[in-house]
Amino acid sequence: MRIKTLSILIALSLLLTACNVPASMTGASSGTLVIMSPLDGTHLNVGDTVDILSQMSLPSDTTSAMLIVNDAMYRQDDLNNPISAGSLYQPWAPTEPGTYTISVRVSSADGELASNTITVIVGEVDAATLPPPTDAAPTETLLPNVTATATVFVPSATPLPAATDVPTVTAVPPTATTVVLANSLVSGKVFRDENGSGSLNPADTPISGVSVLLGSGACPSSGLQITQTGGDGSYTFPSLAAGQYCVTVDTSSLPNIGGTWQSSLSNPLGVSLGVSESLAGKNFMFQPIIQ
């Protein structure tokens, strides 16, 4: 009898443990997915458009991303160029005031991974303060035994326009919702230019561990993303919307050679991305100058 009771208790314990696994751990074996912006508790107005920026790092490439608002899917983006790490921008515009919970869920070959959940508070647009009306007639209090005097207003000679029974209808154009896909990317490599030719040859070697900065708009610009070159000198900025960007190599992160580095190609470099465009081969070359 004791053995049977112990078996039942163990089975119940395993069942309760399985029920308490967090949603972010189901499906994908490992990885991180965190909403970076907006911050938890952010206040917005109705109609404001905000980019939900999430940062992810997974063991396998992400193929799609879902934006979930109040436990319902708001939008789903299929990535034409799957990525395993980087930033993801998904725009959202609240149409009604209230409190909203927002999370992101991505899918990869290992399964699904859910982000943290943030809360955003949306209020009505503040109305402009109007001046007090000036055409209201003041209230007059009559003294005892005083008779009020009636004033007769004579209409002007200009006749008023005839009233019409047909109401005036003003057409209100529908509000269009713009969906911005953040599935473009720019990539390249950083090389050591041995002869300063600016052209790749067998003597040139890649440089790893160099910081590469990304900014929005025309150069000079930075602060949008930062990454480091890999062992083959390569860098990638994924999950970008169409537009103008500026790519810059931080020369202070180049290796110490007991001399200086001279750029053989443009640094910074301006690039233009289209929708779902993969722009590769945006390389940088630096010649070592040894005194």
SELUMDREN-111580 format. One line per field, with one value per residue (C-alpha): x, y, z; residue number from 0; residue in one letter. Coordinates in Angstrom, 3 decimals. Layout:
c1	[X	...]
c2	[Y	...]
c3	[Z	...]
resi	[NUM	...]
resn	[a	...]
This chain:
c1	[0.000	2.880	4.550	1.331	0.797	4.427	4.038	0.915	2.713	5.700	3.382	1.548	4.865	6.069	2.756	2.895	6.502	5.643	2.776	5.057	7.540	7.692	6.381	9.772	11.348	8.854	9.820	13.320	16.081	18.014	18.420	17.381	14.655	14.208	12.055	14.428	12.000	9.576	10.269	7.795	5.241	5.644	2.757	1.499	-1.369	-3.963	-2.597	1.074	3.202	6.021	8.620	8.726	12.493	13.504	17.015	17.487	20.232	19.352	21.344	19.564	18.169	14.850	12.328	9.401	8.473	5.043	4.007	1.408	-0.790	-3.150	-2.626	-3.681	-1.499	-1.148	1.205	3.525	6.694	8.289	12.037	13.216	16.757	16.633	18.962	20.080	21.081	20.300	17.524	13.906	11.666	7.873	5.678	2.509	-0.089	-2.805	-6.275	-8.013	-7.009	-6.273	-3.564	-1.823	0.491	3.036	5.353	7.224	7.459	9.956	10.123	13.244	14.251	14.518	10.945	9.499	10.927	8.872	10.162	9.471	6.108	5.898	2.932	2.123	-0.485	-2.365	-4.423	-6.487	-4.721	-4.569	-7.158	-6.022	-7.140	-9.844	-10.308	-13.518	-16.431	-16.846	-20.280	-22.343	-24.716	-23.940	-26.539	-28.077	-29.802	-32.665	-33.126	-36.533	-39.287	-37.223	-38.910	-36.769	-36.533	-36.983	-34.652	-35.941	-33.388	-34.141	-32.915	-30.526	-31.586	-29.488	-31.710	-30.458	-29.808	-32.711	-32.601	-32.156	-33.454	-30.594	-27.863	-24.236	-22.221	-18.462	-16.535	-13.843	-11.028	-10.179	-7.024	-4.342	-2.090	1.448	3.295	7.093	8.972	12.369	13.815	16.677	20.371	23.802	27.034	30.714	34.247	37.164	40.576	44.219	45.410	49.087	50.014	47.453	45.882	42.297	41.737	41.600	44.592	46.018	48.345	45.421	44.001	40.726	40.735	38.586	37.261	36.773	33.766	31.419	28.744	25.400	23.476	20.296	20.316	23.262	26.860	28.235	25.719	25.848	24.038	21.488	23.408	26.945	28.608	32.095	33.769	34.095	37.140	36.855	36.520	32.810	30.025	26.239	23.449	20.162	16.472	16.612	13.776	14.208	16.040	19.380	22.063	25.663	28.221	31.402	34.434	35.665	39.358	40.207	39.226	41.752	44.678	47.709	50.529	52.970	51.987	48.853	46.116	45.261	41.874	42.095	38.321	35.593	35.014	32.245	30.213	26.654	24.264	20.677	18.439	15.236	12.477	13.690	17.112	20.350	23.216	26.533	30.151	30.283	33.942	36.514	40.308	43.033	46.735	49.177	51.664	54.681	57.101]
c2	[0.000	2.427	1.714	2.480	5.771	6.848	6.171	8.368	11.247	11.059	11.126	14.199	15.977	15.391	16.634	19.876	20.486	20.160	22.631	25.323	25.508	29.167	29.911	31.295	27.855	25.762	24.675	26.148	24.418	27.616	31.252	34.721	37.068	40.390	43.453	46.449	49.249	50.632	50.224	48.544	51.114	53.497	55.967	56.599	58.445	56.896	56.902	57.006	54.557	52.865	50.335	47.256	46.574	43.107	41.633	37.920	35.305	31.723	28.579	28.317	30.774	32.474	32.104	34.180	36.607	37.245	40.405	39.579	42.315	41.446	37.701	38.015	38.073	41.639	40.828	38.085	38.679	35.922	36.489	36.020	35.903	33.888	35.089	33.668	36.908	40.599	43.160	42.975	46.015	45.552	48.704	48.949	51.757	51.651	52.711	52.859	53.952	51.270	49.055	46.739	43.769	43.175	40.228	38.729	35.080	33.803	30.457	28.533	24.975	24.263	25.412	28.650	31.172	33.813	37.158	38.982	40.761	44.559	46.743	49.942	52.481	54.335	57.477	59.939	62.749	65.836	68.445	72.049	74.435	76.710	80.359	81.142	82.303	86.080	86.323	85.068	87.638	88.480	87.718	90.875	90.960	93.527	95.637	95.650	97.826	98.127	97.150	95.495	97.330	95.300	96.110	95.566	94.425	95.532	93.080	94.359	94.898	91.969	88.869	85.684	82.758	80.399	77.319	74.019	70.673	68.776	67.971	68.498	65.296	65.533	62.511	61.342	59.444	56.081	55.848	53.785	51.506	51.228	47.977	48.302	45.065	44.853	41.982	43.598	43.309	44.701	42.709	42.750	42.113	44.075	43.326	44.186	45.823	44.889	46.960	49.760	48.987	48.988	45.759	42.324	40.085	36.861	38.795	40.598	38.973	39.479	41.300	39.841	41.496	44.923	47.031	48.041	50.700	51.258	54.524	55.654	58.327	59.907	59.648	60.389	58.517	55.779	54.554	52.232	48.928	47.728	44.397	42.860	41.085	37.316	35.150	35.683	39.460	39.411	41.533	41.555	43.966	42.022	42.856	46.317	48.294	49.872	53.214	55.007	53.793	54.590	51.831	52.833	50.848	52.024	52.459	52.547	48.847	47.818	45.719	47.471	47.150	49.672	52.125	53.504	52.262	54.051	53.454	52.189	52.356	54.748	54.814	55.601	54.098	55.120	52.405	52.368	49.351	48.324	46.116	42.512	43.393	41.619	44.020	42.132	42.957	46.261	45.780	47.933	47.797	49.312	49.509	49.091	51.981	50.947	53.755]
c3	[0.000	0.821	-2.544	-4.443	-2.557	-3.191	-6.931	-7.087	-5.297	-7.685	-10.728	-9.372	-8.700	-12.276	-13.669	-11.621	-12.657	-16.360	-16.008	-14.574	-17.503	-18.677	-22.168	-23.221	-22.690	-24.673	-28.212	-28.707	-26.757	-26.008	-27.013	-25.925	-27.189	-25.366	-26.185	-25.924	-26.877	-25.807	-22.110	-19.790	-18.576	-21.552	-22.079	-25.652	-27.315	-29.619	-33.168	-32.191	-34.198	-32.283	-33.467	-31.239	-31.151	-30.012	-29.774	-30.381	-30.291	-31.249	-32.103	-35.471	-38.033	-37.344	-40.175	-38.873	-36.103	-34.583	-32.706	-30.031	-28.508	-25.637	-26.248	-29.927	-33.047	-34.351	-37.251	-38.505	-40.547	-42.633	-42.995	-46.599	-45.229	-41.971	-39.206	-35.882	-34.116	-34.467	-34.117	-35.286	-35.844	-35.926	-35.994	-33.907	-33.667	-30.966	-32.141	-28.759	-25.257	-22.697	-21.244	-23.703	-23.134	-25.902	-26.608	-29.558	-30.619	-33.210	-35.019	-36.010	-36.855	-33.104	-32.415	-31.018	-28.556	-26.719	-25.463	-22.238	-21.934	-21.598	-20.675	-22.606	-21.450	-24.213	-23.544	-25.577	-27.433	-25.192	-26.278	-26.707	-23.982	-25.381	-24.243	-22.334	-24.560	-24.860	-26.512	-23.568	-22.087	-18.437	-15.792	-14.269	-10.887	-10.658	-7.562	-5.805	-7.441	-10.656	-13.919	-16.547	-19.877	-23.013	-25.912	-29.447	-32.032	-35.602	-38.226	-40.873	-44.461	-45.644	-45.747	-44.192	-46.547	-46.984	-44.812	-46.530	-45.403	-47.071	-44.515	-45.447	-45.480	-45.014	-46.209	-43.793	-45.524	-43.963	-41.902	-43.641	-41.608	-42.959	-42.271	-42.416	-43.081	-41.378	-43.415	-45.362	-44.488	-45.286	-44.912	-45.835	-44.556	-43.079	-44.643	-44.010	-47.254	-47.427	-50.495	-50.152	-53.534	-52.278	-54.245	-52.679	-53.459	-51.953	-49.615	-47.935	-44.800	-42.877	-39.524	-36.731	-33.566	-35.198	-34.138	-36.984	-36.332	-38.106	-38.204	-39.967	-42.659	-44.427	-43.172	-40.696	-38.541	-35.877	-32.761	-34.401	-34.104	-33.363	-34.163	-34.343	-37.243	-37.058	-37.626	-41.402	-40.953	-41.817	-40.333	-40.865	-39.914	-40.346	-39.829	-41.415	-42.972	-46.404	-46.293	-46.067	-43.616	-42.708	-41.963	-40.086	-38.914	-35.516	-36.303	-32.598	-32.443	-35.122	-33.801	-32.311	-34.870	-33.423	-36.132	-37.766	-40.086	-43.327	-44.965	-48.570	-49.135	-47.970	-44.211	-43.299	-46.154	-47.086	-48.298	-49.586	-48.879	-50.601	-49.221	-48.675	-50.118	-49.139	-49.811	-49.552	-50.359	-48.460	-47.564	-45.765	-46.257	-44.068	-44.895	-41.971	-41.787	-39.700	-38.826]
resi	[0	1	2	3	4	5	6	7	8	9	10	11	12	13	14	15	16	17	18	19	20	21	22	23	24	25	26	27	28	29	30	31	32	33	34	35	36	37	38	39	40	41	42	43	44	45	46	47	48	49	50	51	52	53	54	55	56	57	58	59	60	61	62	63	64	65	66	67	68	69	70	71	72	73	74	75	76	77	78	79	80	81	82	83	84	85	86	87	88	89	90	91	92	93	94	95	96	97	98	99	100	101	102	103	104	105	106	107	108	109	110	111	112	113	114	115	116	117	118	119	120	121	122	123	124	125	126	127	128	129	130	131	132	133	134	135	136	137	138	139	140	141	142	143	144	145	146	147	148	149	150	151	152	153	154	155	156	157	158	159	160	161	162	163	164	165	166	167	168	169	170	171	172	173	174	175	176	177	178	179	180	181	182	183	184	185	186	187	188	189	190	191	192	193	194	195	196	197	198	199	200	201	202	203	204	205	206	207	208	209	210	211	212	213	214	215	216	217	218	219	220	221	222	223	224	225	226	227	228	229	230	231	232	233	234	235	236	237	238	239	240	241	242	243	244	245	246	247	248	249	250	251	252	253	254	255	256	257	258	259	260	261	262	263	264	265	266	267	268	269	270	271	272	273	274	275	276	277	278	279	280	281	282	283	284	285	286	287	288	289	290]
resn	[m	r	i	k	t	l	s	i	l	i	a	l	s	l	l	l	t	a	c	n	v	p	a	s	m	t	g	a	s	s	g	t	l	v	i	m	s	p	l	d	g	t	h	l	n	v	g	d	t	v	d	i	l	s	q	m	s	l	p	s	d	t	t	s	a	m	l	i	v	n	d	a	m	y	r	q	d	d	l	n	n	p	i	s	a	g	s	l	y	q	p	w	a	p	t	e	p	g	t	y	t	i	s	v	r	v	s	s	a	d	g	e	l	a	s	n	t	i	t	v	i	v	g	e	v	d	a	a	t	l	p	p	p	t	d	a	a	p	t	e	t	l	l	p	n	v	t	a	t	a	t	v	f	v	p	s	a	t	p	l	p	a	a	t	d	v	p	t	v	t	a	v	p	p	t	a	t	t	v	v	l	a	n	s	l	v	s	g	k	v	f	r	d	e	n	g	s	g	s	l	n	p	a	d	t	p	i	s	g	v	s	v	l	l	g	s	g	a	c	p	s	s	g	l	q	i	t	q	t	g	g	d	g	s	y	t	f	p	s	l	a	a	g	q	y	c	v	t	v	d	t	s	s	l	p	n	i	g	g	t	w	q	s	s	l	s	n	p	l	g	v	s	l	g	v	s	e	s	l	a	g	k	n	f	m	f	q	p	i	i	q]
